[in-house]
């Protein structure tokens, strides 16, 4: 952290004052000085006075590019994520096939985690692993999606290719996840995580706010112009790929921090069992995450489908409603970023986690698409806090010496639940109704939070 006063350290050498260190950092960041402001503002001056840690100019340089990586990654993701099920619907996919689209992606994501963790443990550098897998092949799969209308004329074959390419994208993105998480834990210092990730997530929220609305409008505009059901989707996949590559380039500019001594120790079979026995808080996080994500994914892939098929919304309307969530998430990033540092990730997680089960219940009473926008204001706000606290809890609860494997185990639980959820939801939506799966999702989310409070929160409080 940049110091405000000149201080005499133990080694007898005088530290630079705040103004000199600030000048060095700004010189290092030129010509994009606005990024310096974005990085410094989230760090409260009280935190500055309470820590002796110092951010070197190279660290600030890396944090700037990590911030930009997050921004352009959010631009890329929000060009297509809300519209991938609608792309499949344009080829006549059923509710069950939409469920398979999500389930296969999550299954491939889960399969990738432990091989990714082993590669991360054996690699001398984690950054290249992230770049060629999640930053490279995963984003090339988006170009493959854009090419489907050029290569395939049979709708059923097109749906199968959509499912397959989404599975490949998910596999490569999650293959990089253990290495990415371990690298981020070393890159972002503990004392600044709440406000730094709040600032980074706010930038990602701004991207989502503008891009999702733009993507929905582009789909309608291009489809009408070309008299096609899929031409607009081709454009957004190409744009998603291009912005994704800007994110990849930004991540490549980061100076990778050295691997900690604890993380570089030799790994043995049975390490995960020891982690679960030694860290009950982490074990509780894994168990509750599985239940939570089954409940989420029972309904999540079908909200957009219900908007289109049940409420008569267009792709543009879906984009606008998603942007409403992004707008309120900006306020959530600011509020919960500060609360995270003041009250802790556990407090934020519980407050947001017990509000979220109410959200799918609101879908039981909506009769028009505009009403969804009202409830999305609350949803975006509390999800911002939940995601921010959840990631910080994961960094806190995973041990340094086993972080890649521990992250892989946690994400396997997440994706395991996310595989079962869409399959169950797709079957129940066809067999019973959309509203039934929305109510089921609410009950499951509440059960997940009860398990989290009983297992993880209790263990954390006992260790204080």
KOLDREN-125019 format. One record per residue: x, y, z of N, C-alpha, C, CB in turn. Coordinates in steps of 0.1 Angstrom, whole numbers, plus 5000, padded with zeros to 4 digits. Glycine has a CB too. Layout:
BEGIN
XYZXYZXYZXYZ/...
***
This chain:
BEGIN
500849885000500050005000500950125000499150005012/500450234994501250354993501150435007500850444982/502250465013502250525026502050675025503550495033/501450725036501250875036502250945044499850895043/502950875053504050935061505350865057503750925076/506450945059507850885058508050815071508950995056/508550685070508750605082510150545081507650495082/510750525093512050465094511850315097512850535106/512150235087511950095089513150025097511850025075/512949895099513949825108515349825102513449685111/515349815088516749795082517449925081516549745068/516850035087517550165088517450245075518950145091/516950195064516750275052515450345052516950185040/515550475048514350555048513350515036514750705047/512150505040511150475029510750605022509850405035/510350595010509850715003508550755008509750684988/508250885008507050945012505950915002507151095015/504750955006503650924997503750984983502350965004/504151114983504151184970505151124960504451334972/506351094965507351034957506850894951508651014964/506350814960505850684956504650694946505450594968/503850794948502750824939503250864925501850924945/504250944925504850994912505450874905505851094915/506150784912506750674906505650584900507550594916/504650564907503550474903502850534890502550444914/502550664891501950724880502850724867501550874883/504150754869505050744858505050604851506450774862/504950504860504950364855503650334847505050274867/502550414850501250374844500950464832500250394854/501750564829501450654818501350574805502550764816/500450614795499650744796498250724802499550794782/497950604806496550584811496450614825496150434808/496550744829496550784843495150754850496950924845/494150754842492750734849492750594856491650744838/493550504852493450374859494050384873494250274851/494950474875495550494888494450534898496650594888/493550624894492450674902491550554905491750784896/491250474895490350364897490850264907490050294884/492150254908492750154918492950214932494150114913/493250344933493450404946492150434954494250524945/491150484947489950524954489350414962488950574944/489350284957488650184965489350154978488550054957/490550204980491350164992491150275002492850134989/490450245013490150345023491450395030489150295033/491450525034492650585040492850525054492450735041/491750475060491950415073492750285072490550385080/492450215061493150085058494650125056492650015046/494950235050496350275047497050285060496350405039/496450355070497150375083497250255091496350475091/496450145088496550025097497449915091495149975098/498049945080498949835074500349895071498249775062/501349815072502649845067503049795053503649795078/502049735047502249675034502349785023501149585029/503249765013503449865003503249804989504949925005/502549874981502349824967503449884959500949864961/504249804952505249854943504649894930506349744941/505349974922504850024909504449904900505850114902/505249794900504949684892503649614896506149584892/503449614909502149554914500949634909502149544929/501149774910500049854906499749834891500350004909/500849824883500749804869499949674867502149794863/500249564874499549444872498149444876500249334880/497849514887496449534892495649614882496449604906/496249714875495549784865495149694854496449894860/496049604849495749524838494749414842496949464832/494849374855493849274859492449334860494249224874/492449464863491149544863490649554849491349684869/491449584839491049584825490649454820492149644817/491349344824490949214820489549184825491949114827/489249214837487849194842486849274834487749234856/487149394831486149484823485949424809486749624822/486949394802486749344788486249194788488049344780/486549124798485948984800484448994802486548914811/484049094810482549114812481849164799482349224823/482549254791481949294779481749164770482949394772/482749084769482648964761481548874766484048884761/481548844779480548754784479048804782480748724799/478848934784477548984783477049004769477449114791/477848994759477448994746476648864742478549014736/476948754749476348634745475648544756477348544739/476048564768475548464779474048464780476148504792/473348574780471948584781471148534769471448724785/471948524758471248494745471548354739471648594735/472448284746472748154741471548054741473948084749/470748054751469547974751468548014739468747974764/468548154737467648204726468148164713467548354727/469448154711470048104699469647964696471648114699/469647884706469147744705467647744702469447654718/466847824708465447834705465147874691464747934715/466047964685465848004671465947884662466948104667/466647774666466747654658465647554662468147594659/464747594671463647504675463947414687463247424663/464947444695465247364707464047354716466547414714/463847244723462847224733463347274746462347074733/462447274756462947304770463947204775461747314780/463747084772464746974776466047004770464146844772/466047044757467347064750468047184756467147084735/467247294760467847404766468447364780466847514769/467847274787468347214799469647144796467347124806/469747064786470946994782472047094778470646894770/471747204772472747304768473447344781472047424761/472747384791473347424803474047314811472347494812/473347194811473947084819475247034813472846974819/475247024800476546974793477647074796476346954778/477347204795478347304797478947294811477847444795/478047274821478447264835479147124837477247274844/478747024831479446894832480846904827478646784825/481046954815482346974810483247064818482347024795/482547164824483347254833483747184845482447374837/482947094851483347014863484446914860482146944868/484346854848485346754844486746814843485046684831/486746944839488047014836488747054849487747134828/488147064860488747124872489947054877487647144882/489846924880490946854886492146834877490446714891/491946804864493146814855493746954855492746774841/492847064855493447194856494147224868492247294855/493747164880494447184892495747114892493547134904/495846994886497146924886498146994877496846784880/497647044866498547134857499047254865497847174844/498147314872498447434880499547404891497247494887/499447284897500347244907501747214902499847124915/501747164889503047124884503747234876502847004874/502947334872503447444864504347534872502347524857/505447584866506347674872505747814871507747674866/504847834861504147964859502647934856504748054848/501748004863500347984861499748064850499648014874/500348184847499748274837499648214823500548394836/500648144818500448084804499347984804501748024800/499147914814498047814815496747874813498147734828/496547994820495248064819495048124805495248184830/496148174799496048244786495748144775497348304783/496348034774496047944763494747864764497147854760/494247844776493047764778491847854779493147674791/491647924790490548014792490548134783490348054806/491748194781491848304773492048284758493048384777/492248154754492448124740491448034734493848054739/491547904737490647804731489147834735491047664735/488947864747487547894752486948004743487547924767/487748104740487148214732487048184717487948344734/487948094713487848054699486447974697488947964695/485947914707484747834706483547934702484447764719/483748064706482648164703482648184688482948294710/483848184682483848194667483148074660485248204662/483347954667482647834662481147854662483047714670/480647914673479247934674478748024663478847994687/479548134660479148224649479148154635480148344649/479948054634480047984620478947884618481347924619/478147844629477147734627476247764616476447714640/475647884615474647914604475247904590474048044605/476647914589477247914576477547764572478547984577/477547674581478047534579476847434580479147504588/475847464587474747374590473447424585474747344605/472647334579471247364575470247294583471147334560/470547174589469647104597469447154611470046954597/468247194615468147254629468647164640466647294631/468347034639468646944650470246934651468046804648/470846934640472346934640472947064645472846904625/472247174642472747304648472647304663471947414641/471547254668471347254683472347164689469947194686/472647054683473746964688475047034688473846834680/475447104678476647184677476747294687476847234663/475647354690475547464700475947404713474147534700/475347294716475547224729477047184730474647104731/477547124719478947074719479947194721479247004707/479847294713480747404714480647484727480447504703/479447494733479347554746480047464756477847574750/479947334755480647244764482247254762480347094760/482747274750484147294748484547424755484547294733/483747534753484047664759484147654774483047764755/483147584780483147564794484347484799481847504799/484647374792485747294796487047374797485947174787/487347454787488647524786488647644796488947574772/487547704798487447814807487647764822486047884807/487147654825487247604838488547524841486047514842/489147474830490447414831491447524837490947364817/491247644833492147754838491747804852492047874828/490547764857490047824870490947804882488747774873/491447684885492347664896493647754896492747524898/494247754884495447834882495147984884496147814869/494048024878493648164879493348214893492348194870/492648124901492348164914493548174923491348064920/494448074921495648074929496548194926496547944926/496548234913497348344909496748474915497448354894/495448484914494748604920494948624935493248604916/494948514942495248514956496548574959495048374962/497548554951498848614953498948754947499948524947/498148784938498248914931497549024939497548904917/496349004945495649104951495849094967494149104948/496449194973496749184987495549174996497649304992/495649115007494449095016493849225020494949015028/494649325023494049445029493249525019495149535035/493349495006492649574996491549494989493649634987/491349364992490549284984489049334983490549144989/488549374994487149414994486849534985486649455008/487649644986487449754978487949744964488049874985/489049664963489549644949488649564941490949584950/488149454946487249374938485849444937487049234945/485549524947484349604945484449694933484049684958/485649764932485849854920485949774907487149934922/486649664907486749584895485349524891487649464897/484549484901483249424898482249534893482649354910/482549654899481649774894481949804879481949894903/483249794875483549814861482949704853485049824859/482949584858482349474850480749494850482649344857/480249544860478749574860478449684850478349614874/479249784849479049894839479049834825480050004840/479949734823480049674810478749594807481249574809/478349514817477149434816475949524813476849354828/475849644820474749734819474549774805474949854828/475649814798475549874785475549764774476649964782/476249654776476449554765475249474763477649474768/474649424774473449334773472349404765473049294787/472049524769471049604761471449614747470749744767/472649654744473149664730473049534723474549714730/473449424729473349294722471949264718473949184731/470949284727469549254724469049334712468749274736/469449464712469049544701469649504688469349694704/470949474689471649424677471049304671473149404679/470649204679470049084675468749114667469748984686/467949194673466649224666466949304653465749304675/467849404654468149484642468649404630469049594645/469649324633470349244622469349134617471649174627/468649074626467648964622466649024612466948904634/466149144616465149214607465749254594464449334615/466949314595467549354583467849244573468849434586/468349134579468749014570467548924568469948944576/466448944574465248854574465648714578464648854559/466348714589466948584594466648574609468448574591/466548444613466348424628467648414635465548294630/468848404628470048374635471248474632470548244632/471048564622472148654618472648744629471748734606/471648794637472048874648472848804658470748934655/472548684661473348604670474748584665472648464673/474948564652476348554647477148674650476248534631/476548794648477248914651477748924666476449034647/476848894675477148904689478248804693475948894698/478248684687479348594690480748644685479048454683/480748704673481948764668482448874677481748814653/481548964681481949074690482349024703480749174692/481748914708482148854721483648804720481248744725/483948744709485248694706486248804706485348614693/485948914699486949024698487249094711486449124688/486149114719486449174732487049084741485049234738/486748954740487448854748488948854746486848714745/489348874733490748874730491448994736491048864715/490749104737491249224744491549194759490349344742/490549114765490749074778491948984780489448994783/492148894770493348804771494648884770493248704759/494648974761495849064760496149134773495749164748/495049194779495249264792495849164802493949324796/495349044803495848954813497248914810494948824813/497648914798499048874794500048984799499148854779/499549104801500449214805500749214820499849354802/500049134828500249124842501649054845499149034849/502349114855503549054859503148944870504549154865/503348824867502848714875503648714889503048574869/502848724900503548714913504148584915502548754924/505248574923505848444926504948354934507148464934/505048224931504248124939504748124953504347984932/503848124963504148124977504847994981502948154985/505648004991506347884996505347775000507247915008/504247815006503247705010502647644998502147775018/502447714987501747664975502747574967501247774967/504047594969505047514961505447384967506247604958/504847344978505247224985504747104977504747214999/505346984979504946864971503646814975506046754974/502846774965501446734967501446574967500546784956/500446524975500346384977498946334976500946334990/498746214973497346154973496746164987497346014967/495546194988494846205001494946345006495546115010/495546444999495546575004494246635006496446664995/493246604997491946664997491246615010491146634985/491346485013490646435025491246505037490946285026/492546535038493046605049492546745050494646605048/492346815038491846945038490446945044491847005024/489646855040488246845045488146825060487446745037/489046735065489046715079489646825087489946585082/490646895081491346995089490647135088492747015083/489947155077489247285075487747265074489747355063/487047245085485547215084484747335078485047195098/485247455079484547565073484547555058485247695077/485747505052485747485038484947365034487247455033/484847255042484047145039482547185038484247035049/482147275048480747325048480447405036480547405060/481447485031481247565019481047475007482547655017/481747365006481647274995480247214995482647164995/479747165006478447095007477347195004478247035021/477347305010476347405008476347454994476447525018/477547464988477547514974476847414964479047534970/477047284967476347184958474847204959476747044963/474347214971472847224972472347354966472447214987/473147464969472747604964472747604949473747704969/473647534942473747544928472747454921475147514923/472447334927471347264922470047344922471047134931/469847414933468647504934468647614924468447554948/469747674922469847784912469547744898471247854913/470247634894470147584880468947514877471347504877/468147474887466747424883465947524876466047384896/466247654879465447754873466147854863464747844883/467447874866468247974859468247974844469647974864/468347854837468347854823467047884817468847724817/465947884825464547894819463948034822463747794825/464648124829464048254830463848324817464848344840/464948324809464848384795463848314786466248384789/463848184787462848104780461448144783463047954781/461148154796459848194801459448334797459748184816/460448424797460148554792459748554777461448644793/460348474769460048474755458748394752461248414747/458748274757457648184754456348204763458048044756/456648244775455448264785454948404785455848224798/455848504784455448644786455548724773456248714796/456048664762456048734749457148834747454748794747/458248824755459348914753460148894741460248914766/460848994736461748984725463248974730461649094715/464148944721465548944725466049084731466448904714/465449194725465849324730465349344744465249434721/464149294747463549304760464349224770462049254761/464849104766465649024775466949104779465948884769/467549164769468749244771468449364781469249294758/467349434779467049544787466849504802465849614783/466149394804465849344817467149294824464849224817/468049234816469349194822470149324826470149114812/470049424818470749554821470249614834470649644810/468949594837468349654849469149584861466849624850/469349454861470049394871471549444872470149234869/472149464861473449524861473549664867474049524846/472449744864472449874869472349874885471249954864/471549794890471449794905472649724911470149714909/473349634903474549574908475649674910474949464898/475649784903476649884905476549944919476449994894/475349974923475150024937475549914947473650064939/475249784943475549684952477049664954475049554947/477849684943479249674944479849784954479949694930/479349904953479750004962479449984976479250144957/478149944979477749924992478349804999476149904993/478349694992478849564998480349564998478349444991/481049634988482449644988483049705001483049724977/482349805006482749865019482349785031482150005020/481149725030480649635041481549515043479149595039/482049465031482949355032484149375040483349305018/484749495039485949525047485549565061486749645040/484349615063483949665077483349555085482949775075/482549475079481849365087482249225083480349375084/482949205072483449075069482649005058483548995081/483248915051482648845040481448755045483648755032/481648695057480648605063479348685065481148545076/479448805071478248885073477448915060478549015081/478248955050477648995037477048875030478749055028/477748755031477248635025475848595031478248525027/475748605044474548565050473348665048474748545065/473648785048472548885045472048875031473149035047/472948865022472548855008471948715005473748874998/472548615011472148475008470748445013473048375014/470248505023468948485028467848565021468848505043/468348665013467348745005467148684992467848895003/468248624986468148564973467048464971469448504969/466748374981465648274978464248344975465448194990/464148474979462848534976462748564961462748674983/463848584954463848624940463048534930465248644935/463248404930462448324921460948324924462948184921/460648354937459148354940458448474933459048364955/459248584930458648694923458148654909459648814923/458748554904458348514890456948444890459448414884/456548404902455148344903454048444902455048274917/454348574903453248674903453448764891453348754916/454448764883454648854872453648814860456048854867/453148914854452248884842452648954830450848934846/453749044831454249114819455749134821453549254818/456449144810457949154811458449274819458549164798/457749384819458249504826458249484841457349624823/457349394846457349364861458649294865456149284864/459149214856460449144859461549254862460849054848/461549364855462549464857462449524871462349574847/461349534876461149584890461849494900459649604894/461649364899462249274908463749254905461549134907/464149274893465549264889466449374896465749274874/465849484900466549584907467049534920465649714910/466149464927466549394940467549284937465349344948/467349204927468149094924469649134921467649014912/469749234912471149274909471849324921471049384898/471149394930471849454941472349344951470849544949/471549254954471949154964472849044958470749074970/472749014945473648924939475048984938473148884925/475149114937476449184937477149154950476349334934/476449174961477049144974477448994976476149194985/476548914971476748764973477948724966475548684969/478048754953479248714945480548764950479048754931/480548894955481748954960482148884973481449104963/481248854982481548784995481948644992480448795005/481248574983481548434981482948414976480548374971/483448494967484748484962485848514972485048574950/485548614981486448644992486448525002486048774998/485348465005485348355014486148235008483848305017/486048214995486748104989488248124990486348094974/488748254988490148274990490548265004490448424985/489648295014489948285028489948145033488948365036/489048065028488947925034489747825027487447885033/490247845015491147755008492547765014491047764993/493247665018494547675023495647705012494947545031/496647785016497647825006498247704999498647915012/498647605007499447495002498647404993499947415014/497247414993496447324985495447404977495847214994/495647524974494547614968494147554955495047754967/494947514945494447474933493447354934495547434923/493847254942493047134944491747174952493747024952/491947254962490747294970489747374961491147384982/490247464953489347534944488747434934490147644936/489447344929488847244920487747164927489947144915/487947124939486947054946485647144948487447004960/485847264952484747354954483947374941485247494959/484747404930484047424917483447294912485047474907/483947184915483347054911481947044918484246934915/481847084931480647084938479647184931480747114952/480147294927479347394921478747344907480147524918/479647294899479247244886478447114887480447224877/478747034897477946914899476546944901478546824911/476247044910474947094912474347154899474847194923/475247224892474747294880474547194868475747394876/474947074869474646974859473246914862475746854859/473046874875471746814879470646914877471846764893/470847044881469747134881469047154868470247264886/469747184857469047214844468347084839470047254834/468946964841468246844837466946824844469146724839/467046844857465746834865464746944861466046844880/465347064860464447174856463747164843465147304857/464547114833463947094820462846994819465047054810/463146884827462046774828460846834835462646654835/461046894846459846944854459147054846460246994867/459847144839459147244831458247194821460247344825/458747084814457847014804456746934810458646924795/457046874822456046784828455046854836456746684837/455446964843454547044852454447184847455047034867/455347274851455247414846456547484850454047484852/456647604843457747684847457647734862457847804838/456447774866456247834879456547724890454847874880/456347604887456747494897458247494899456247364892/459047504889460547504890461047634897461247474877/460347744895460747864902460547854917459947984896/459347794921459147774935460047674941457747724937/460447564934461347464938462747534940461447354928/463147614931464447684932464447764945464647774920/463447834949463447914961463647834973462047994962/462947724974463047634985464547574986462047514985/465047534975466447484975467447584979466747424961/467347704974468247814978468247834993467947944971/467047834999466947855013467647745021465447865018/467447625016468147505022469647515021467647375016/470147565010471547585008472147685018471847634994/471447795021471847895030471747845045471048025029/470747765048470747705061471947615063469447625063/472347535053473447445054474747535056473547355042/474847635048476047725049476147785063475947845039/475047835069475047885083475447785093473747955086/474847665091475147555101476547505100474147445099/477047485088478347425087479547525086478347335074/479447615077480547705074480647825084480547765060/479447895086479448005095479847965109478148075095/479247855114479547805127481047775129478747685131/481647715119483047685120483947805120483547595108/483547905112484348035112484248105125483848125101/483048105131482948175144483648095155481448185148/483747965154484447885164485947915164484147745162/486447945152487947965150488348105154488347935136/487448195157487748335160488448345174486548425160/
***
